[in-house]
């Protein structure tokens, strides 16, 4: 998913030019450890059987992976981890500890290290003192928008999927009430903090559009595409409509009523630092988002250094050619329709990235109801055994669909080729174990997709100086967002202090930015600090290898372990540098 924050550098430019990897593959076994493989298969089956939505998302044919669908309760699951989930996690974590890492082959060691990383972080995050600090009503990833996205993008693969779908729709009232009960507990603990007006507006928009809702139309289309008789198609559509009208849409009125009843207990948006244990929780959110153990102070120092470095480059370029900054306002591509952009990216990615099998995809704009300001586009993660087209959606309502817009070109590179869709295809062709699809680190996956946005600009026939200035301006925006996020959620700046501290930016936008960051703490860390880490690895490799540096080999090493923490990624880059 690509996220954006509306931040504009003042054209009167006022800036002056002012760890070792854990573990190693050296002690790896040459052969696969069969017992560990059995453990990873058990992990996949147990996790899938614990959650219907997980099983449905990851598998078209779960029984082929040792998963028993009869064991899976068809619900949306709990709002927060329940005792059953926590017990399963503890059991799987304890079993992982029984393996000697040196008895595993290199790929298994990567899996072991990433699982250990995830288990340790989850245990810290689930500490009782952080129990009521999550914002389940955030403007970007909150409950109202998430339910619309979940059901409008729900994949019906065969007729037998319809009955469980209806069960899930009818579970929305329970899920909603659980969310409101959680919020009541937050109010009691003094931790209920959200953008009330934005949430009410989102819920009301969904209610107002229910007759022509994207959820309704997309589910109708999915049923029609199953190729059933007209009689059966009409019957199922009627059943889905009944569930939507009796369970799904009324839940949005329940949300409005529930949040309104709590309105007087909602704290003004002021960042996690304003809450008890909030700073410590923010540190864990950042660790999870970035895939690194870097402290907040280290992250801040690194980013400040980068801002200084980039600022120096910008000042030098402006001194050499004062018109360069203005030129980026007119930077455009020559595309005349959106679909041609992905075709072009597919034709040119092999100059820098490993060649893969052809990718079949469905690219569509989001319906207004599905669109969220701040979310530019997203890629739907496919099932492990998917036989369907890849799906990419972009936010036409808030960010337009001008095919010549350079940011739209970058968005489709981010979500498509050589970004998330390409990464999904790479994984499909390279993964050896099913569990590798379950490993997750957004710092790498989103950092990588942000990295390819800039790499893909090299495919275009545009003036290099103008492109470089555009990239520098983009980097400064992105890096300042990280400093702002830290200022709000870790350092505890008030809105007044925030607008005064970042007065080099458009003052009319700063208050909205403050609210967005306070409402979505750490959400941009994956993108921009993940990008920073990949950028640093690339610089290191280029400096060491000089003329022997190879884009395709570097990017192959970058991708080879999937979505894992950066200690593992760094090992792979170190290996590439030694072998080259």
C-alpha positions in Angstrom: 0.0 0.0 0.0 1.2 3.5 -0.8 0.5 6.2 1.6 0.9 10.0 1.2 1.0 12.9 3.5 0.1 16.3 2.0 3.3 18.2 2.7 4.7 20.9 0.4 8.2 22.4 0.7 8.2 26.1 0.7 9.4 27.3 -2.7 11.5 29.9 -0.8 13.9 27.2 0.1 15.2 27.9 3.6 17.4 24.9 4.5 21.1 25.2 4.9 23.6 22.5 4.0 24.4 22.2 7.4 24.9 -2.5 13.0 26.1 -5.5 12.8 23.8 -8.4 11.6 22.6 -10.8 14.3 23.4 -14.4 13.4 25.2 -15.7 10.3 24.8 -18.3 7.7 28.3 -19.5 8.1 27.3 -22.2 10.6 24.5 -23.4 8.4 23.8 -27.1 7.6 24.0 -28.0 3.9 20.9 -30.2 4.0 17.3 -29.3 4.8 16.3 -30.1 8.4 13.2 -32.2 7.9 11.9 -31.7 11.5 12.1 -27.9 11.1 10.2 -28.2 7.8 7.5 -30.1 9.6 7.4 -27.4 12.2 6.9 -24.7 9.6 4.2 -26.7 7.9 2.5 -27.1 11.3 2.9 -23.4 11.9 1.1 -22.6 8.7 -1.7 -25.1 9.3 -2.3 -24.0 13.0 -2.3 -20.3 12.2 -4.7 -20.8 9.2 -7.0 -23.0 11.3 -7.1 -20.3 14.0 -8.6 -17.6 11.6 -11.0 -18.1 8.8 -10.0 -14.8 7.2 -6.4 -15.8 7.3 -7.1 -19.2 5.7 -9.3 -17.6 3.0 -6.8 -14.9 2.2 -3.8 -17.2 1.9 -5.2 -20.3 0.3 -7.6 -21.3 -2.5 -7.2 -25.0 -1.6 -6.2 -25.1 2.1 -6.6 -28.9 2.3 -3.5 -29.2 0.0 -1.4 -27.6 2.8 -2.5 -29.8 5.7 -5.2 -27.4 6.8 -8.6 -28.8 7.9 -11.3 -26.2 6.9 -13.8 -28.1 9.2 -11.8 -26.9 12.2 -12.1 -23.3 11.3 -14.8 -21.1 12.9 -16.2 -18.7 10.3 -16.0 -15.3 12.1 -14.1 -12.0 11.7 -12.1 -12.9 14.7 -11.4 -10.9 17.9 -10.8 -7.2 18.0 -7.6 -7.8 20.0 -5.7 -11.1 20.5 -7.7 -13.6 22.5 -6.5 -16.2 24.9 -6.6 -18.9 22.2 -4.5 -16.9 19.8 -2.0 -15.9 22.5 -1.7 -19.6 23.7 -1.1 -20.7 20.1 1.6 -18.1 19.7 3.3 -19.2 22.9 3.2 -22.8 21.9 4.7 -22.1 18.5 7.3 -19.8 19.9 8.4 -22.4 22.5 8.6 -25.1 19.8 10.8 -22.9 17.7 13.2 -22.6 20.7 13.8 -26.4 20.6 15.7 -26.2 17.3 19.4 -25.5 17.1 19.9 -22.8 14.5 23.2 -24.3 13.3 21.3 -27.5 12.2 19.3 -25.5 9.7 20.2 -24.7 6.1 20.6 -21.0 5.1 17.0 -20.5 4.0 15.7 -22.2 7.1 18.0 -20.0 9.2 16.4 -16.9 7.6 12.9 -18.3 8.5 14.1 -19.1 12.1 15.5 -15.6 12.6 12.4 -13.8 11.2 10.0 -16.0 13.3 12.1 -15.3 16.4 12.0 -11.6 15.6 8.2 -11.6 15.2 7.6 -13.7 18.3 9.8 -11.5 20.5 8.2 -8.3 19.2 4.7 -9.7 19.6 5.4 -10.8 23.2 6.6 -7.2 24.0 3.7 -5.6 22.3 1.1 -7.8 24.0 2.3 -6.7 27.5 -0.7 -5.8 29.7 0.5 -2.2 30.1 -0.1 -1.5 26.3 -3.6 -3.1 26.3 -5.7 0.0 25.6 -3.3 2.1 23.5 -4.3 1.0 19.9 -6.5 3.3 17.9 -8.9 1.0 16.1 -10.7 4.1 14.7 -7.7 5.6 12.9 -8.4 7.5 9.7 -6.1 5.3 7.5 -6.5 1.8 8.9 -9.6 2.1 11.2 -12.5 -0.2 11.5 -15.1 1.6 9.2 -12.8 1.9 6.2 -11.2 -1.6 6.8 -14.6 -3.3 6.7 -15.5 -1.6 3.4 -12.2 -2.6 1.9 -12.4 -6.2 3.2 -15.8 -7.0 1.8 -15.5 -5.0 -1.4 -12.3 -6.9 -2.2 -13.4 -10.3 -0.9 -12.6 -13.0 -3.3 -15.4 -15.5 -4.2 -13.6 -18.4 -5.9 -16.4 -21.0 -6.0 -20.0 -21.4 -5.0 -19.1 -22.9 -1.6 -17.4 -19.6 -0.6 -20.8 -17.8 -0.6 -22.2 -19.3 2.7 -19.1 -18.4 4.7 -19.2 -14.9 3.2 -22.7 -14.4 4.4 -21.7 -15.6 7.8 -18.9 -13.0 7.9 -21.3 -10.2 6.9 -23.6 -11.3 9.7 -20.7 -11.2 12.1 -20.1 -7.5 11.5 -22.6 -6.4 14.3 -20.8 -8.5 16.9 -17.4 -7.3 15.7 -18.6 -3.7 15.8 -19.9 -4.1 19.3 -16.6 -5.6 20.4 -14.9 -2.6 19.0 -17.1 -0.2 20.9 -16.7 -2.2 24.1 -13.0 -1.9 23.6 -13.4 1.8 23.1 -15.4 2.1 26.3 -12.5 0.4 28.2 -10.2 2.9 26.6 -12.4 5.7 27.8 -12.3 4.3 31.3 -8.4 4.2 31.1 -8.2 7.7 29.6 -6.7 6.4 26.3 -9.5 6.9 23.9 -8.0 9.3 21.3 -9.3 9.6 17.7 -10.5 12.0 15.1 -14.2 11.9 16.0 -15.4 14.1 13.2 -13.5 12.2 10.5 -14.9 8.9 11.8 -18.5 10.1 11.9 -18.1 11.4 8.4 -16.6 8.1 7.2 -19.5 6.1 8.7 -22.1 8.5 7.4 -20.7 8.3 3.9 -21.0 4.5 4.0 -24.6 4.7 5.1 -25.5 7.3 2.5 -24.0 5.2 -0.3 -25.5 1.8 0.7 -27.8 1.5 -2.3 -24.9 1.8 -4.8 -22.1 0.7 -2.4 -18.9 -0.7 -3.7 -19.3 -3.6 -1.3 -22.7 -4.5 -2.8 -21.7 -4.0 -6.4 -18.4 -5.9 -6.1 -20.0 -8.8 -4.3 -22.8 -9.0 -6.9 -20.2 -9.0 -9.7 -18.2 -11.8 -7.9 -21.3 -14.0 -7.7 -22.2 -13.3 -11.4 -18.7 -14.3 -12.4 -19.0 -17.8 -10.8 -20.9 -18.9 -13.9 -23.9 -20.3 -12.0 -27.5 -20.6 -13.4 -29.4 -17.3 -13.3 -31.7 -18.8 -10.7 -28.9 -19.6 -8.3 -27.1 -16.3 -9.0 -30.3 -14.3 -8.2 -30.8 -16.4 -5.0 -27.3 -15.7 -3.7 -27.4 -12.1 -4.6 -30.6 -11.7 -2.7 -29.0 -13.5 0.3 -26.0 -11.2 0.3 -28.2 -8.1 0.0 -30.3 -9.3 3.0 -27.1 -9.7 5.0 -25.8 -6.3 4.0 -29.1 -4.6 4.8 -29.6 -6.3 8.1 -26.1 -6.6 9.4 -23.4 -4.7 7.5 -24.9 -1.2 7.0 -26.8 -1.0 10.3 -23.5 -1.5 12.0 -22.3 1.8 10.7 -25.2 3.5 12.5 -24.2 1.5 15.6 -20.7 3.0 15.2 -22.0 6.5 14.9 -24.2 6.0 18.0 -21.5 4.3 20.0 -18.8 6.9 19.3 -21.3 9.8 19.8 -22.1 8.4 23.3 -18.4 8.4 24.0 -17.7 11.8 22.5 -17.1 13.6 25.8 -14.5 11.1 26.8 -12.5 11.2 23.6 -9.2 12.9 24.2 -8.0 15.6 21.7 -5.5 14.2 19.2 -2.0 14.8 20.7 0.1 11.7 19.9 1.0 8.6 21.8 3.5 10.4 24.0 0.6 12.0 25.8 -0.6 8.7 27.1 0.8 6.6 29.9 3.3 4.1 28.4 2.7 5.7 25.1 6.3 6.5 24.3 7.4 2.9 25.0 4.5 1.6 22.9 5.5 4.0 20.0 9.0 2.5 20.2 7.6 -1.0 19.6 5.3 0.3 16.8 8.4 1.8 15.1 10.4 -1.4 15.6 7.6 -3.4 14.0 7.2 -0.8 11.2 10.9 -0.6 10.3 12.2 -4.1 10.8 15.2 -2.8 12.7 16.3 -2.4 16.3 17.4 1.2 15.7 16.4 3.4 18.6 14.2 6.5 18.0 17.2 8.6 18.7 19.2 6.7 16.1 16.5 7.0 13.5 16.2 10.7 14.2 19.9 11.3 13.9 20.1 9.2 10.7 17.3 11.1 9.1 18.6 14.5 10.2 21.9 13.6 8.5 20.1 12.6 5.4 18.2 15.9 5.3 21.4 17.8 5.6 23.0 15.8 2.8 20.0 16.1 0.5 19.7 19.8 1.3 23.3 20.4 0.3 22.6 18.7 -3.0 19.6 20.9 -3.6 21.4 24.1 -2.7 24.2 23.2 -5.1 21.8 22.4 -7.9 19.9 25.7 -7.3 23.1 27.7 -7.4 24.1 26.0 -10.7 20.7 26.4 -12.2 18.1 28.5 -10.3 15.3 27.3 -12.5 15.6 23.6 -11.6 13.3 23.8 -8.6 10.6 25.4 -10.6 11.1 22.8 -13.4 9.9 20.0 -11.2 6.5 21.6 -11.0 6.1 20.9 -14.7 7.6 17.4 -14.7 5.3 15.0 -16.5 5.3 11.7 -18.5 4.0 11.3 -22.0 1.4 8.6 -21.2 -2.1 9.2 -22.5 -3.9 6.5 -20.5 -3.3 4.9 -17.1 -3.1 1.3 -18.4 -0.1 2.1 -20.6 2.0 3.0 -17.6 2.1 -0.6 -16.3 2.7 -1.9 -19.8 5.7 0.4 -20.1 7.0 -0.6 -16.6 6.7 -4.2 -17.6 8.7 -3.6 -20.8 11.5 -1.8 -19.0 12.0 -3.3 -15.5 14.6 -5.9 -16.6 17.2 -3.3 -17.0 17.5 -3.2 -13.2 15.5 -6.1 -11.8 15.6 -9.9 -12.4 13.3 -11.0 -15.2 10.2 -12.9 -14.1 7.3 -14.8 -15.8 4.6 -12.5 -17.2 2.2 -11.0 -14.7 -1.6 -10.9 -15.4 -3.3 -8.2 -13.5 -6.5 -6.2 -13.0 -6.0 -2.4 -12.5 -9.0 -0.4 -11.4 -9.7 2.9 -9.7 -11.3 2.6 -6.3 -15.0 3.6 -5.8 -15.4 6.8 -3.8 -16.7 4.8 -0.8 -13.5 2.8 -0.7 -11.2 5.8 -1.0 -9.3 7.1 2.0 -7.4 10.4 2.0 -3.7 9.6 2.6 -4.0 6.1 0.9 -3.0 6.6 -2.7 -3.3 3.0 -3.9 -3.0 -0.6 -2.8 -2.1 -4.1 -4.1 -4.2 -7.1 -3.0 -1.9 -9.8 -1.6 -2.8 -13.0 -3.5 -3.3 -16.5 -2.1 -0.2 -18.8 -1.9 -1.8 -21.0 -4.6 -3.7 -18.2 -6.4 -4.9 -18.8 -9.9 -6.5 -15.4 -10.2 -5.2 -12.1 -11.6 -3.2 -9.8 -9.4 -5.3 -6.8 -8.3 -4.2 -3.2 -8.0 -6.5 -0.4 -6.9 -5.7 3.3 -7.0 -7.5 6.3 -5.3 -8.8 8.3 -8.2 -11.1 10.4 -6.0 -8.4 12.1 -3.9 -5.3 11.8 -6.2 -6.8 11.7 -9.7 -6.0 9.6 -12.7 -4.0 12.0 -15.0 -1.8 9.6 -17.0 0.9 12.2 -17.4 1.2 12.8 -13.6 4.6 11.7 -12.5 3.3 10.7 -9.0 0.7 8.4 -10.6 3.6 6.7 -12.6 5.4 6.3 -9.3 2.3 4.9 -7.6 1.9 2.2 -10.2 5.6 1.3 -10.0 5.1 1.1 -6.2 2.0 -1.1 -6.3 2.8 -2.9 -9.6 6.1 -3.4 -11.4 8.7 -3.5 -10.0 6.9 -3.0 -6.7 4.4 -5.1 -4.7 3.0 -7.1 -7.6 6.5 -7.8 -9.0 7.6 -8.8 -5.5 4.6 -11.2 -5.2 5.6 -12.8 -8.5 9.3 -13.0 -7.4 8.2 -14.8 -4.2 6.0 -17.2 -6.1 9.0 -18.2 -8.3 11.6 -18.3 -5.6 10.1 -19.4 -2.2 10.9 -22.9 -1.1 8.6 -23.1 1.9 5.0 -22.1 2.4 5.8 -20.3 5.6 7.8 -17.8 3.7 4.5 -16.3 2.5 3.5 -15.8 6.2 6.7 -13.9 7.2 6.0 -10.2 7.3 8.0 -7.0 7.8 6.4 -3.9 6.4 9.6 -1.9 6.8 11.1 -4.1 4.0 8.1 -4.5 1.8 7.0 -0.9 1.9 10.5 0.4 2.0 11.3 -1.7 -1.1 8.2 -0.4 -2.9 9.1 3.2 -2.1 12.7 2.5 -3.3 11.5 1.3 -6.7 9.4 4.5 -7.2 12.7 6.4 -7.7 14.5 3.6 -9.5 11.7 3.4 -12.1 12.1 7.1 -12.9 15.3 6.0 -14.7 13.2 4.2 -17.3 11.8 7.5 -18.5 13.2 9.8 -21.1 13.3 12.9 -18.9 15.9 15.5 -18.1 18.2 14.0 -15.5 18.7 17.2 -13.6 15.0 17.8 -13.2 14.4 14.2 -12.2 17.2 14.5 -9.6 15.7 17.7 -8.1 12.3 16.1 -8.1 13.7 13.1 -6.2 15.5 15.3 -3.7 12.4 17.3 -3.1 10.4 14.1 -2.5 13.0 12.8 -0.1 13.0 15.9 1.9 9.2 15.8 2.2 9.3 12.1 3.2 12.2 12.4 5.7 10.6 15.4 7.4 7.5 13.4 7.8 9.5 11.0 10.0 10.9 13.8 12.1 7.3 15.1 12.5 6.0 11.7 13.5 8.7 11.4 16.2 8.0 15.0 17.4 4.3 14.2 17.8 4.3 10.6 19.1 7.6 10.4 20.9 8.7 13.9 21.9 5.2 14.9 22.8 5.1 18.3 20.9 1.8 20.2 21.2 0.2 21.4 18.0 1.4 24.9 18.7 5.0 23.7 19.3 4.8 21.6 16.2 3.7 24.4 13.9 6.4 26.6 15.3 9.1 24.0 15.0 8.4 23.1 11.4 7.7 26.6 10.2 9.6 26.1 7.0 6.5 24.3 5.6 3.1 25.6 4.5 1.5 26.7 7.8 -2.0 26.1 6.5 -1.3 22.4 6.2 0.7 21.8 9.4 -2.3 21.5 11.7 -3.9 18.8 9.5 -0.5 17.0 9.3 -0.3 17.0 13.1 -3.7 15.4 13.4 -3.0 12.8 10.8 0.3 11.7 12.5 -1.3 11.8 16.0 -4.2 9.6 14.6 -1.8 7.2 12.8 1.4 6.9 14.8 4.3 5.4 13.0 2.4 4.7 9.9 4.9 6.3 7.6 8.0 4.7 9.2 7.7 1.6 7.0 7.8 3.6 3.8 10.5 6.2 4.5 12.8 4.6 7.0 12.5 1.3 5.1 13.5 3.3 2.0 16.4 4.9 3.9 17.8 1.5 5.0 17.6 0.1 1.4 19.2 3.3 0.1 22.1 3.0 2.5 22.7 -0.7 1.5 22.7 0.4 -2.1 25.2 3.2 -1.4 27.5 0.7 0.5 27.4 -1.8 -2.3 28.1 0.8 -5.0 31.0 2.3 -3.0 32.5 -1.1 -2.4 32.0 -2.7 -5.8 32.4 0.5 -7.9 32.3 -0.6 -11.6 31.4 -4.1 -10.7 28.1 -3.0 -9.1 25.2 -4.6 -10.9 21.6 -3.4 -10.4 20.0 -6.7 -11.2 22.2 -8.7 -8.9 21.8 -6.2 -6.1 18.0 -6.2 -6.4 18.0 -10.0 -6.6 19.9 -10.1 -3.3 17.5 -7.5 -1.8 14.5 -9.6 -2.6 15.7 -13.2 -2.0 14.4 -13.7 1.5 11.0 -12.1 1.2 9.5 -9.7 3.6 12.0 -10.0 6.6 13.8 -7.8 9.0 16.8 -5.8 7.9 19.4 -7.9 9.7 18.5 -10.7 7.3 18.5 -8.4 4.3 21.9 -7.0 5.2 23.3 -10.5 5.3 22.1 -11.1 1.8 23.6 -7.9 0.6 26.9 -8.7 2.3 26.9 -12.1 0.6 26.3 -10.4 -2.8 29.2 -8.0 -2.2 31.6 -10.8 -1.3 30.6 -13.1 -4.2 30.7 -10.2 -6.7 
